[in-house]
Amino acid sequence: MSRRSASRPSWRRRAGTEARAHLGTYLCAAARNQSLKRLRRVHREVQREIDNRSPDGASGPLGLLLADEEARLVRQAVLALAPLHREVLILVEYEGMALSEVAEVVGADVGTIKVRLHRARQKLRRALEPYVSRTTAVAVSEDPRKS
């Protein structure tokens, strides 16, 4: 590498001397690559979880099928939420952000975030209630200790 190219910022070195390569292009590509890297890591973690499940009846093929169905129902219920409620729920529950961090990202007061999160959880609970009560009723009626 020449002395001249060593003193240029990395985004300039990678772009070469082409005039059409700008910082914004480089940053978008870097963000995209980081996102893809994270998706690959998450996919590997999910695969490990699936592979590490024990072969007993609860986590065998039937268990995997039930877990997939449950994930699909939750995903549908989350997507059915209003955008403001969905955004807060995802940031808190899935991304693990603190309420103050969410408030900063969203540009709202912490109290507003608390209200949105509470309403999102209520709506999610109502949407999933038929499935939870049905699953609980089936599990109770099939309890082998009561036979």
C-alpha positions in Angstrom: 0.0 0.0 0.0 1.4 3.4 -0.9 2.1 6.0 1.6 -0.6 8.2 0.1 -3.3 5.6 0.3 -2.4 4.8 3.9 -3.2 8.4 5.0 -6.7 8.3 3.4 -9.7 7.1 5.4 -10.6 3.5 4.9 -13.8 4.3 3.0 -11.7 6.2 0.5 -9.2 3.4 0.2 -11.9 0.8 -0.4 -13.7 3.0 -2.9 -10.5 3.6 -4.8 -10.2 6.7 -6.8 -13.6 6.4 -8.3 -15.5 9.7 -7.9 -18.9 8.0 -7.6 -18.1 6.2 -4.3 -19.2 8.4 -1.5 -19.2 8.1 2.3 -23.0 7.5 2.3 -22.6 4.5 0.0 -19.8 3.1 2.1 -21.8 3.5 5.3 -24.9 1.9 3.8 -22.8 -1.1 2.6 -21.2 -1.4 6.0 -24.6 -1.3 7.8 -26.0 -3.9 5.4 -23.0 -6.2 5.9 -23.3 -5.9 9.7 -27.0 -6.7 9.5 -26.3 -9.8 7.3 -23.6 -10.9 9.8 -26.1 -10.6 12.7 -28.7 -12.6 10.8 -26.3 -15.3 10.1 -25.3 -15.4 13.8 -28.9 -15.6 14.9 -29.6 -18.3 12.4 -26.7 -20.4 13.7 -28.0 -19.9 17.3 -31.5 -21.0 16.4 -30.0 -24.1 14.6 -28.0 -24.9 17.8 -31.1 -24.6 19.9 -33.0 -27.0 17.6 -30.1 -29.4 17.5 -29.7 -29.4 21.3 -33.3 -30.3 22.0 -33.7 -33.7 23.6 -35.4 -36.5 21.6 -38.2 -37.0 24.2 -41.8 -36.6 23.3 -42.1 -33.0 24.5 -39.3 -31.7 22.3 -39.3 -34.2 19.5 -41.0 -33.6 16.1 -44.3 -32.8 17.8 -42.7 -30.4 20.2 -40.9 -28.6 17.3 -44.2 -28.4 15.4 -46.0 -27.0 18.4 -43.2 -24.5 19.0 -43.3 -23.4 15.4 -47.1 -23.0 15.5 -46.8 -21.0 18.7 -44.1 -18.7 17.2 -46.3 -18.2 14.1 -49.3 -17.2 16.3 -47.2 -14.8 18.4 -45.6 -13.3 15.2 -49.1 -12.7 13.7 -50.4 -11.1 17.0 -47.4 -8.8 17.2 -47.8 -7.8 13.5 -51.5 -7.0 14.2 -50.6 -4.4 16.8 -50.7 -0.7 16.0 -47.3 0.5 14.7 -46.5 2.6 17.9 -47.4 -0.3 20.2 -45.5 -2.8 18.0 -42.4 -0.7 17.9 -42.2 -0.3 21.7 -43.0 -4.0 22.3 -40.3 -5.2 19.9 -37.6 -2.8 21.3 -38.3 -3.8 24.9 -39.1 -7.5 24.7 -37.1 -8.6 21.7 -34.2 -6.2 21.6 -33.9 -5.9 25.4 -33.7 -2.2 25.5 -34.5 -0.2 28.7 -37.5 2.1 28.8 -35.3 5.1 28.9 -33.4 3.9 25.8 -36.6 3.2 23.9 -37.9 6.7 24.9 -34.7 8.2 23.4 -34.9 6.2 20.2 -38.6 6.9 19.7 -38.5 10.5 20.8 -41.1 10.2 23.5 -41.3 10.5 27.3 -40.7 7.4 29.4 -44.3 7.6 30.7 -45.6 7.5 27.1 -43.4 4.4 26.5 -44.7 2.7 29.6 -48.3 3.3 28.5 -47.6 2.0 24.9 -45.9 -1.0 26.3 -48.7 -1.7 28.7 -51.4 -1.4 26.0 -49.3 -3.5 23.6 -49.0 -6.3 26.2 -52.8 -6.1 26.9 -53.7 -6.4 23.2 -51.2 -9.2 22.7 -52.6 -11.1 25.7 -56.1 -10.7 24.4 -55.1 -11.8 20.9 -53.4 -14.9 22.3 -55.8 -15.8 25.1 -57.9 -18.3 23.1 -54.8 -20.2 22.2 -53.4 -20.2 25.8 -56.6 -21.2 27.5 -57.2 -23.9 24.9 -53.7 -25.3 25.3 -54.0 -25.1 29.1 -57.3 -27.0 29.0 -55.9 -29.7 26.8 -52.8 -30.0 29.0 -55.0 -30.3 32.1 -57.4 -32.9 30.6 -54.5 -35.0 29.4 -52.6 -35.0 32.7 -51.5 -38.7 33.1 -51.4 -38.4 36.9 -55.2 -37.9 36.9 -55.9 -41.1 35.0 
